[in-house]
Amino acid sequence: MTNIHGTARNQTLSSLGGKPFSIQGGKVIYIKVHKLMGDDLAEVSANGQRFLAKLETPMKAGERQWVEVKQTEKGISLKLIPSTLGDGNGMASKLIQHLSISGDEKEMTSLVKDLVKDKIPIDKEMLVFAGKHVTGKDAPLHSKIIVEMAKRNMPFTDRVFLSMKAGKKGDFISMLDTLSSRLRDAGGDGGTLQMIRRLQEPLRRNISENLVVKALTGLADSSQAYATRLGHFDVLKSLGFFPGETVMNQWKEGLTGMILDRVTSDGKGGLGSSEGLGSNPSQASGTGQESKKSAFSLVDKWMNILAGSQTRLEGTEEETPEAAARQLFGLAGKERLVEMNVSRLEQIWGKGVPSSNQEKIFQMLFNQTVSDLTEQFRGDELAKVLKKVIGDFGINYEAQVHKGYEIQGQTLKEHLIGLSQHHPASDIRQLADDIVLRMNHQVLHSQDPSPLLTIVQQFPMYLFGRNTDITLQWTGKEKEKGVIDGDYCRVLFYLNMKEMDETLIDMQVQHRVISLTVWNDHPAAEALSQPLIPDLKNALQQLDYQLSAVKVKKPDKHESLSEKILGDEFNQTFSGVDVKI
């Protein structure tokens, strides 16, 4: 399992807005007295943290009480807040009165009662902030958000509050579609529109690459008719893969020269970082003539395999013409240009009766590529697409900036922040900010000071016309800073599909043994899942994981699966190497 990195753990607490529990003057905390030391000094604990303090009112060892913290140069003293008879409402009213808080009495009493029930530290700043928001028809929702912020030790600022609330707003798919439509109507910000399109068409890069691979293998196949090979060659020129001046009978020399030019023009050694080097990146190391010579040798080998004149290549890569074409495509470094031209040619030639051999070949290659992806899309290909979508979405944009990464213009979140601050249209500014707040919501949910690390990832997924927001929640021991231990963890995967409706997959991993529970209300859910289990088991074995069981369950009719993924009912504790649910 590839390491899963959190967003929150990679940012400073100040950038997220979170802060650890602290003993501050003016706070009202629930303490337990552990030991009386003499001279009114006692060892007490609050929120799991022990400290020494002076008791202004005599208390007994083992006693638990609400107290107000007073801090002076002489140290910490604790003033007892006398409890009142009756239920939690009495204690809540007493605390509101003690801190001189005004606001909606009924709603504020209900809020403080919840805080008292959960033994959450209270201070005047928190309740003054709550008084501004816990009013009107949204008071119950706002009260719940305030309690959650307090539990997570978040600062009480409007920005953090709005980010926490944003999780209840709409979905990414509809918000992005609306923003895209409004930007087109406004006639500006092509950069943001391009980023949204990359998310809306996550397979565009796959289609472009596979189309070039098919065209290259067709061009190199000497068994094909000359007109067919010429059509493949012309398509590659139209895609910008070959320069316009390249002629058919010199395509090998042209491709080799193009790749070698990349080596000599790159001051850092060019191909050393290219994925296209496969198993022998060291062959393109060095500079000058040595680099050019080794690169020529590598390209020559792939060329020979592409043409079928060489059947063996050292290393672990496949030795088929298709694999060679894929390597050469990577070495050429024209992914973005080709992707752009595929979109352009699809609009020009994608439909209708072809008027030329070149157009006919393009239609054939494009349709075949899309068909192959639709039928065979799974496993590694899906993982690559998910990784690309998450990267383009840019949830952890601020964390990368904080670390000093150069990511200008590479994520949607960066573009959205720019829109929210500078776009002349107020509705576009607001919509862009709403999406940013919703992105921040999952980062705040990923912040957890406990030994367990919880990572929440929510992002839109557009695939084959079936568009949905996807939610992934990872929970497990923190193997190293910001990284979940893949041997012992739990993964919750939620999506809402047109045919299957709400689906929640609960994957639990212990000692690299995986058990799956699929929650879905569709009557055929279990029958549809059975044929997929053998392939899943084999794929997991290749990753050194063992599948122990797959269960299909129907959710409670009154329970929302989208709430369940972040709900308390899925909380867990880890003991040693075992997982207790």
C-alpha positions as CSV (number, residue, x, y, z in Angstrom):
1,M,0.0,0.0,0.0
2,T,1.4,3.4,-1.0
3,N,2.1,5.6,2.0
4,I,-0.9,7.8,2.8
5,H,0.2,11.3,3.8
6,G,-2.1,13.6,5.8
7,T,-2.7,17.3,4.9
8,A,-3.1,18.6,8.4
9,R,0.1,17.0,9.8
10,N,2.1,18.7,7.0
11,Q,1.0,22.2,8.0
12,T,1.8,24.3,11.1
13,L,-0.9,24.5,13.6
14,S,-1.1,28.2,13.1
15,S,-1.8,27.8,9.4
16,L,-4.7,25.3,10.2
17,G,-6.0,27.3,13.1
18,G,-5.6,24.4,15.6
19,K,-3.8,24.7,18.9
20,P,-3.0,22.3,21.8
21,F,-4.8,22.3,25.1
22,S,-3.4,24.9,27.4
23,I,-4.0,26.1,31.0
24,Q,-5.0,29.8,30.6
25,G,-6.3,32.4,33.0
26,G,-10.1,32.8,32.6
27,K,-10.8,29.3,31.4
28,V,-13.4,27.2,33.1
29,I,-12.2,23.6,33.2
30,Y,-13.3,20.3,34.7
31,I,-10.6,18.9,37.0
32,K,-9.9,15.8,39.0
33,V,-7.8,16.2,42.2
34,H,-5.2,13.5,42.3
35,K,-3.0,14.4,45.3
36,L,-3.0,17.1,48.0
37,M,0.5,18.4,48.5
38,G,0.0,20.8,51.4
39,D,-0.3,24.6,51.7
40,D,-3.4,24.4,49.5
41,L,-1.2,23.0,46.6
42,A,-2.6,20.0,44.7
43,E,-1.8,17.8,41.7
44,V,-4.8,17.9,39.4
45,S,-5.6,17.0,35.8
46,A,-7.8,18.4,33.1
47,N,-8.3,17.1,29.6
48,G,-5.8,14.4,30.3
49,Q,-3.0,16.8,31.3
50,R,-1.6,16.9,34.8
51,F,-0.3,20.0,36.5
52,L,0.2,21.6,40.0
53,A,-2.2,24.4,41.1
54,K,-3.3,26.2,44.3
55,L,-6.9,25.4,45.4
56,E,-8.7,28.5,46.6
57,T,-11.4,26.3,48.0
58,P,-10.6,23.1,50.0
59,M,-11.2,19.9,48.0
60,K,-10.6,16.2,48.5
61,A,-8.4,13.8,46.6
62,G,-10.5,12.1,44.0
63,E,-13.0,14.9,43.8
64,R,-14.1,16.3,40.4
65,Q,-15.3,19.8,40.0
66,W,-15.7,22.7,37.5
67,V,-13.2,25.5,38.4
68,E,-12.0,28.8,37.0
69,V,-8.3,29.2,36.2
70,K,-6.5,32.2,37.6
71,Q,-2.9,32.8,36.5
72,T,-0.5,35.2,38.3
73,E,3.2,35.6,38.7
74,K,3.0,33.2,41.7
75,G,1.5,30.4,39.5
76,I,-1.9,28.9,38.8
77,S,-4.8,28.9,41.3
78,L,-8.2,27.3,40.8
79,K,-11.5,28.9,42.0
80,L,-14.3,26.5,42.6
81,I,-17.6,27.2,40.8
82,P,-20.2,25.8,43.1
83,S,-22.5,23.3,41.4
84,T,-26.2,23.8,41.7
85,L,-28.9,21.2,42.3
86,G,-30.8,19.8,39.3
87,D,-29.8,18.7,35.8
88,G,-27.2,20.0,33.4
89,N,-29.2,23.1,32.7
90,G,-28.5,24.4,36.2
91,M,-24.8,24.0,35.8
92,A,-24.9,25.6,32.3
93,S,-26.9,28.5,33.6
94,K,-24.4,28.9,36.4
95,L,-21.5,29.1,34.0
96,I,-23.2,31.6,31.7
97,Q,-23.9,33.8,34.7
98,H,-20.4,33.4,36.1
99,L,-18.8,34.5,32.8
100,S,-21.4,37.3,32.2
101,I,-22.4,36.0,28.8
102,S,-25.4,37.5,26.9
103,G,-27.2,36.0,23.9
104,D,-30.1,33.7,23.1
105,E,-30.6,32.2,26.6
106,K,-32.3,29.0,25.5
107,E,-29.7,28.2,22.7
108,M,-26.7,29.3,24.8
109,T,-27.9,27.2,27.7
110,S,-28.2,24.2,25.4
111,L,-24.7,24.8,24.0
112,V,-23.0,25.1,27.4
113,K,-24.9,22.0,28.6
114,D,-23.3,20.0,25.7
115,L,-19.9,21.4,26.6
116,V,-20.4,20.5,30.3
117,K,-21.6,17.0,29.4
118,D,-18.4,16.4,27.4
119,K,-16.1,18.0,30.0
120,I,-14.9,20.5,27.4
121,P,-12.9,23.5,28.7
122,I,-14.9,26.7,28.5
123,D,-13.9,30.4,28.4
124,K,-15.5,33.7,27.8
125,E,-14.0,34.2,24.4
126,M,-15.6,30.9,23.2
127,L,-19.0,31.8,24.5
128,V,-18.9,35.4,23.2
129,F,-18.1,33.9,19.7
130,A,-20.8,31.4,20.1
131,G,-23.3,34.1,21.0
132,K,-22.9,35.7,17.5
133,H,-23.7,32.4,15.7
134,V,-26.0,30.3,17.9
135,T,-29.1,32.2,16.9
136,G,-32.0,31.8,14.5
137,K,-33.1,28.8,12.6
138,D,-29.5,27.5,12.1
139,A,-28.7,27.6,15.9
140,P,-28.7,23.8,16.4
141,L,-26.3,23.3,13.5
142,H,-24.1,26.2,14.6
143,S,-24.1,24.9,18.2
144,K,-22.9,21.5,17.0
145,I,-20.1,23.1,15.0
146,I,-19.0,25.2,18.0
147,V,-18.8,22.0,20.2
148,E,-16.8,20.2,17.5
149,M,-14.4,23.2,17.3
150,A,-14.0,23.2,21.0
151,K,-13.3,19.4,21.1
152,R,-10.6,19.9,18.5
153,N,-9.0,22.9,20.3
154,M,-9.6,25.1,17.2
155,P,-9.5,28.9,17.6
156,F,-12.9,30.6,17.5
157,T,-12.5,32.6,14.3
158,D,-15.1,33.2,11.6
159,R,-12.9,31.6,8.9
160,V,-12.5,28.3,10.8
161,F,-16.2,28.3,11.7
162,L,-17.2,28.9,8.0
163,S,-14.8,26.1,6.9
164,M,-16.4,23.7,9.4
165,K,-19.8,24.7,8.3
166,A,-18.9,24.4,4.6
167,G,-19.0,20.6,4.8
168,K,-22.8,20.9,4.9
169,K,-22.9,22.9,1.6
170,G,-23.7,21.2,-1.7
171,D,-21.1,19.0,-3.4
172,F,-18.0,19.7,-5.4
173,I,-19.4,18.5,-8.7
174,S,-22.3,21.0,-8.8
175,M,-20.3,23.8,-7.3
176,L,-17.5,23.4,-9.9
177,D,-20.0,23.0,-12.8
178,T,-21.7,26.2,-11.7
179,L,-18.4,28.1,-11.4
180,S,-17.3,26.9,-14.8
181,S,-20.6,28.1,-16.4
182,R,-20.3,31.5,-14.7
183,L,-16.7,32.0,-15.7
184,R,-17.5,31.2,-19.3
185,D,-20.4,33.7,-19.3
186,A,-18.1,36.3,-17.8
187,G,-15.6,35.6,-20.5
188,G,-12.5,35.4,-18.4
189,D,-10.0,33.5,-16.3
190,G,-9.0,30.8,-18.8
191,G,-6.5,29.3,-16.3
192,T,-9.2,28.4,-13.8
193,L,-11.4,27.0,-16.6
194,Q,-8.5,24.9,-17.8
195,M,-7.9,23.5,-14.3
196,I,-11.6,22.7,-13.9
197,R,-11.6,20.9,-17.3
198,R,-8.6,18.8,-16.2
199,L,-10.7,17.6,-13.3
200,Q,-13.8,17.1,-15.4
201,E,-11.8,15.1,-17.9
202,P,-9.3,13.1,-15.7
203,L,-8.8,10.5,-18.4
204,R,-7.7,13.1,-21.0
205,R,-4.0,12.4,-20.3
206,N,-4.6,8.7,-20.5
207,I,-6.5,9.0,-23.8
208,S,-3.8,11.2,-25.3
209,E,-0.9,8.9,-24.3
210,N,-2.7,5.7,-25.4
211,L,-3.7,7.3,-28.7
212,V,-0.1,8.2,-29.5
213,V,1.0,4.7,-28.5
214,K,-1.5,3.2,-30.9
215,A,-0.4,5.6,-33.7
216,L,3.3,4.9,-33.1
217,T,2.9,1.1,-33.1
218,G,0.8,1.4,-36.3
219,L,3.4,3.6,-38.0
220,A,6.2,1.1,-37.1
221,D,4.2,-2.0,-38.1
222,S,5.7,-2.9,-41.5
223,S,2.9,-5.4,-42.1
224,Q,0.4,-2.6,-42.4
225,A,-0.5,-1.0,-45.8
226,Y,1.5,2.1,-46.7
227,A,-1.6,4.3,-46.7
228,T,-2.5,3.1,-43.2
229,R,1.0,3.8,-41.9
230,L,0.9,7.2,-43.6
231,G,-2.4,8.0,-41.9
232,H,-0.9,7.2,-38.5
233,F,2.1,9.4,-39.3
234,D,0.0,12.3,-40.3
235,V,-2.1,12.0,-37.1
236,L,1.1,12.1,-35.0
237,K,2.1,15.3,-36.9
238,S,-1.3,16.9,-36.3
239,L,-1.0,16.1,-32.6
240,G,2.4,17.9,-32.5
241,F,4.3,14.8,-31.6
242,F,6.4,15.1,-34.8
243,P,7.5,18.5,-36.1
244,G,5.7,19.6,-39.2
245,E,8.8,19.4,-41.4
246,T,9.4,15.7,-40.6
247,V,8.9,13.4,-43.6
248,M,7.5,9.8,-43.5
249,N,10.6,7.9,-44.4
250,Q,12.7,9.7,-41.8
251,W,10.4,9.5,-38.8
252,K,12.8,7.3,-36.8
253,E,15.6,9.8,-37.2
254,G,13.3,12.6,-36.4
255,L,12.1,11.0,-33.2
256,T,15.6,10.1,-32.1
257,G,16.9,13.6,-32.8
258,M,14.0,15.2,-30.9
259,I,14.7,13.1,-27.8
260,L,18.5,13.8,-28.0
261,D,17.8,17.5,-28.3
262,R,16.0,17.3,-25.0
263,V,19.1,15.8,-23.4
264,T,21.5,18.4,-24.6
265,S,19.2,21.4,-24.0
266,D,18.4,20.4,-20.4
267,G,21.0,21.8,-18.1
268,K,20.1,19.3,-15.4
269,G,20.7,16.2,-17.5
270,G,17.2,16.1,-19.1
271,L,16.1,12.6,-19.1
272,G,17.4,11.7,-15.7
273,S,14.1,12.5,-14.1
274,S,11.9,11.2,-16.9
275,E,9.5,8.3,-16.2
276,G,10.2,7.1,-19.7
277,L,13.6,5.9,-18.7
278,G,12.0,2.8,-17.2
279,S,14.4,0.5,-15.4
280,N,17.6,2.2,-16.6
281,P,17.5,5.9,-15.6
282,S,21.3,5.8,-15.0
283,Q,21.8,5.3,-18.7
284,A,20.9,8.9,-19.3
285,S,23.0,10.3,-16.4
286,G,25.9,12.6,-17.0
287,T,26.4,15.6,-19.2
288,G,27.6,16.5,-22.7
289,Q,28.7,13.8,-25.1
290,E,28.5,11.0,-22.5
291,S,24.8,11.9,-21.8
292,K,24.0,12.1,-25.5
293,K,25.7,8.8,-26.2
294,S,24.0,6.9,-23.4
295,A,20.6,8.4,-24.4
296,F,21.1,7.5,-28.0
297,S,21.8,3.9,-26.9
298,L,18.6,3.8,-24.9
299,V,16.5,5.3,-27.6
300,D,18.0,3.0,-30.2
301,K,17.0,-0.1,-28.1
302,W,13.4,1.1,-27.7
303,M,13.2,1.9,-31.4
304,N,14.3,-1.6,-32.3
305,I,11.7,-3.1,-30.0
306,L,9.0,-0.8,-31.5
307,A,10.0,-2.0,-35.0
308,G,10.1,-5.6,-33.9
309,S,13.8,-6.0,-34.8
310,Q,14.9,-6.6,-31.1
311,T,13.1,-8.9,-28.8
312,R,15.0,-8.5,-25.5
313,L,15.7,-5.5,-23.3
314,E,17.5,-5.8,-20.0
315,G,15.4,-4.8,-17.0
316,T,11.9,-5.4,-15.8
317,E,9.9,-3.5,-18.4
318,E,7.7,-5.3,-20.9
319,E,9.4,-5.9,-24.2
320,T,6.4,-5.3,-26.5
321,P,6.2,-2.7,-29.2
322,E,3.4,-1.0,-27.2
323,A,5.7,-0.8,-24.2
324,A,8.4,0.7,-26.4
325,A,6.0,3.3,-27.8
326,R,4.9,4.3,-24.3
327,Q,8.6,4.7,-23.3
328,L,9.4,6.8,-26.3
329,F,6.3,9.0,-25.7
330,G,7.5,9.7,-22.2
331,L,11.0,10.5,-23.4
332,A,9.7,12.9,-26.0
333,G,8.2,15.1,-23.3
334,K,5.2,16.4,-25.3
335,E,2.4,15.2,-23.0
336,R,0.7,18.6,-22.6
337,L,1.0,19.6,-26.2
338,V,-0.5,16.3,-27.4
339,E,-3.2,16.5,-24.8
340,M,-4.2,19.9,-26.0
341,N,-4.2,18.9,-29.6
342,V,-6.2,15.7,-29.0
343,S,-9.0,17.9,-27.5
344,R,-8.7,20.2,-30.6
345,L,-8.9,17.4,-33.1
346,E,-11.7,15.7,-31.3
347,Q,-13.8,18.8,-31.8
348,I,-12.9,19.1,-35.5
349,W,-12.8,15.4,-36.5
350,G,-14.5,13.6,-33.7
351,K,-17.9,13.2,-35.4
352,G,-19.3,13.0,-38.8
353,V,-18.1,11.3,-42.0
354,P,-14.3,11.5,-42.3
355,S,-13.1,13.6,-45.4
356,S,-9.5,12.3,-45.4
357,N,-7.4,9.3,-44.6
358,Q,-5.8,11.2,-41.7
359,E,-9.2,12.1,-40.3
360,K,-10.4,8.5,-40.6
361,I,-7.4,7.1,-38.8
362,F,-7.8,9.7,-36.0
363,Q,-11.5,8.7,-35.5
364,M,-10.5,5.0,-35.5
365,L,-7.7,5.5,-33.0
366,F,-9.7,7.8,-30.7
367,N,-12.7,5.6,-30.5
368,Q,-10.7,2.5,-30.0
369,T,-8.7,4.2,-27.2
370,V,-11.8,5.4,-25.4
371,S,-13.4,2.0,-25.7
372,D,-10.3,0.2,-24.4
373,L,-10.1,2.5,-21.4
374,T,-13.8,2.1,-20.6
375,E,-13.6,-1.7,-20.6
376,Q,-10.2,-2.2,-19.0
377,F,-10.1,0.8,-16.5
378,R,-9.2,-0.6,-13.1
379,G,-6.4,-1.1,-10.6
380,D,-3.2,0.8,-11.3
381,E,-4.9,3.0,-13.9
382,L,-7.6,4.1,-11.5
383,A,-5.0,4.7,-8.8
384,K,-3.0,7.0,-11.2
385,V,-6.1,8.9,-12.1
386,L,-7.2,9.4,-8.4
387,K,-3.7,10.6,-7.5
388,K,-3.7,13.1,-10.4
389,V,-7.2,14.4,-9.5
390,I,-6.2,14.9,-5.9
391,G,-3.0,16.6,-6.9
392,D,-4.8,18.9,-9.4
393,F,-7.5,19.7,-6.8
394,G,-4.8,21.0,-4.4
395,I,-6.4,20.3,-1.0
396,N,-3.0,20.7,0.7
397,Y,-1.9,23.8,-1.3
398,E,-1.1,25.9,1.8
399,A,1.0,23.0,3.2
400,Q,3.1,22.8,0.0
401,V,3.5,26.6,0.0
402,H,4.6,26.5,3.7
403,K,7.2,23.8,2.8
404,G,8.6,26.1,0.0
405,Y,7.4,24.0,-3.0
406,E,7.2,25.8,-6.3
407,I,3.6,25.0,-7.4
408,Q,2.5,28.3,-9.0
409,G,-0.6,27.7,-11.2
410,Q,-0.6,24.0,-10.7
411,T,-3.7,23.5,-8.5
412,L,-7.3,24.5,-8.6
413,K,-7.3,25.7,-5.0
414,E,-4.6,28.3,-5.9
415,H,-6.8,29.6,-8.7
416,L,-9.9,29.6,-6.5
417,I,-8.1,31.7,-3.9
418,G,-7.1,34.2,-6.6
419,L,-10.7,34.3,-7.8
420,S,-12.2,34.9,-4.3
421,Q,-9.8,37.8,-3.8
422,H,-9.7,39.5,-7.2
423,H,-12.5,38.6,-9.5
424,P,-14.7,41.7,-10.3
425,A,-18.0,39.7,-10.1
426,S,-19.2,39.3,-6.5
427,D,-21.1,36.0,-7.2
428,I,-18.0,34.4,-8.7
429,R,-15.9,35.6,-5.7
430,Q,-18.4,34.1,-3.3
431,L,-18.7,30.8,-5.1
432,A,-14.9,30.4,-5.4
433,D,-14.6,31.1,-1.7
434,D,-17.3,28.6,-0.8
435,I,-15.4,25.9,-2.7
436,V,-12.2,26.9,-0.8
437,L,-14.0,26.7,2.5
438,R,-15.3,23.3,1.7
439,M,-11.8,22.2,0.8
440,N,-10.6,23.5,4.2
441,H,-13.4,21.5,5.9
442,Q,-11.7,18.2,5.2
443,V,-8.3,19.5,6.3
444,L,-9.7,20.6,9.6
445,H,-11.4,17.2,10.0
446,S,-8.0,15.6,9.4
447,Q,-6.5,17.5,12.4
448,D,-6.3,15.2,15.4
449,P,-3.8,15.5,18.3
450,S,-4.3,11.8,19.3
451,P,-1.9,9.0,18.5
452,L,-4.3,8.0,15.7
453,L,-4.0,9.8,12.5
454,T,-7.2,10.5,10.5
455,I,-6.9,11.8,7.0
456,V,-10.1,12.9,5.1
457,Q,-9.9,13.4,1.3
458,Q,-13.0,14.7,-0.6
459,F,-12.8,15.5,-4.3
460,P,-14.9,15.4,-7.4
461,M,-14.6,12.5,-9.9
462,Y,-15.8,12.7,-13.5
463,L,-15.7,9.2,-15.2
464,F,-17.5,8.1,-18.3
465,G,-20.4,10.5,-17.6
466,R,-20.9,9.1,-14.0
467,N,-20.0,12.2,-11.9
468,T,-19.9,12.0,-8.2
469,D,-18.0,13.4,-5.2
470,I,-15.8,10.8,-3.6
471,T,-14.9,10.7,0.1
472,L,-11.9,8.8,1.5
473,Q,-11.2,8.6,5.2
474,W,-8.0,6.9,6.4
475,T,-7.6,6.2,10.1
476,G,-4.6,4.4,11.7
477,K,-1.5,4.6,13.7
478,E,1.0,7.3,12.7
479,K,4.1,5.4,11.4
480,E,6.0,8.6,11.0
481,K,5.1,12.3,10.8
482,G,1.9,12.5,8.7
483,V,2.1,8.9,7.3
484,I,-0.4,6.2,8.2
485,D,0.9,2.7,8.9
486,G,-0.5,0.6,6.0
487,D,-0.2,-2.6,8.0
488,Y,-2.8,-1.5,10.6
489,C,-5.4,1.0,9.5
490,R,-9.0,1.5,8.4
491,V,-10.2,3.1,5.2
492,L,-13.7,4.3,4.6
493,F,-14.7,5.0,1.0
494,Y,-18.0,6.7,0.2
495,L,-19.6,7.6,-3.1
496,N,-23.1,8.1,-4.5
497,M,-23.7,6.4,-7.8
498,K,-26.6,6.8,-10.2
499,E,-27.4,3.1,-10.4
500,M,-26.3,1.9,-7.0
501,D,-27.2,5.0,-5.0
502,E,-25.2,5.5,-1.7
503,T,-22.3,3.1,-1.2
504,L,-19.9,2.9,1.8
505,I,-16.9,0.6,1.8
506,D,-15.3,-0.1,5.1
507,M,-11.8,-1.7,4.8
508,Q,-10.1,-2.8,7.9
509,V,-6.4,-3.9,7.8
510,Q,-4.7,-5.9,10.6
511,H,-1.3,-7.5,10.1
512,R,-1.8,-6.8,6.3
513,V,-5.0,-8.9,6.4
514,I,-8.0,-7.1,4.9
515,S,-11.7,-7.5,5.6
516,L,-14.2,-5.5,3.6
517,T,-17.8,-4.5,4.5
518,V,-19.9,-3.0,1.7
519,W,-22.9,-1.0,2.9
520,N,-25.5,-0.6,0.1
521,D,-29.2,-0.8,-0.1
522,H,-29.4,-2.2,-3.7
523,P,-31.1,-5.6,-3.8
524,A,-28.5,-7.0,-6.2
525,A,-25.4,-5.5,-4.4
526,E,-24.2,-8.9,-3.0
527,A,-24.8,-10.7,-6.3
528,L,-23.0,-8.0,-8.3
529,S,-20.0,-8.1,-5.9
530,Q,-19.3,-11.8,-6.0
531,P,-17.7,-12.1,-9.5
532,L,-15.3,-9.3,-8.6
533,I,-13.9,-11.0,-5.4
534,P,-11.4,-13.4,-7.1
535,D,-9.7,-10.5,-9.0
536,L,-9.6,-8.4,-5.9
537,K,-8.0,-11.2,-3.9
538,N,-5.4,-11.8,-6.6
539,A,-4.6,-8.0,-6.9
540,L,-4.2,-7.7,-3.1
541,Q,-1.9,-10.7,-3.0
542,Q,0.4,-9.0,-5.5
543,L,0.6,-6.1,-3.0
544,D,1.4,-8.5,-0.2
545,Y,-2.1,-8.2,1.4
546,Q,-4.5,-11.0,2.2
547,L,-8.2,-10.7,1.7
548,S,-10.1,-12.5,4.5
549,A,-13.7,-11.6,4.0
550,V,-16.2,-9.5,2.0
551,K,-19.5,-8.8,3.6
552,V,-22.4,-6.9,2.0
553,K,-24.8,-5.2,4.5
554,K,-27.9,-2.9,4.1
555,P,-27.7,0.3,6.1
556,D,-30.4,1.4,8.5
557,K,-33.2,3.2,6.6
558,H,-32.9,6.2,9.0
559,E,-29.1,6.5,8.7
560,S,-27.3,8.5,6.1
561,L,-24.1,6.8,4.9
562,S,-22.6,10.2,4.1
563,E,-22.9,11.2,7.7
564,K,-21.7,7.8,8.9
565,I,-18.3,8.1,7.3
566,L,-17.4,11.0,9.7
567,G,-19.7,10.0,12.6
568,D,-19.0,8.8,16.1
569,E,-20.2,5.3,15.4
570,F,-17.0,4.7,13.3
571,N,-14.7,5.9,16.1
572,Q,-12.2,3.2,17.1
573,T,-9.3,2.6,19.5
574,F,-6.1,0.8,18.8
575,S,-4.5,-1.5,21.4
576,G,-1.2,-3.0,20.6
577,V,-1.4,-4.4,17.1
578,D,-5.2,-5.2,17.3
579,V,-8.0,-3.0,16.1
580,K,-11.1,-2.7,18.4
581,I,-14.2,-1.3,16.8
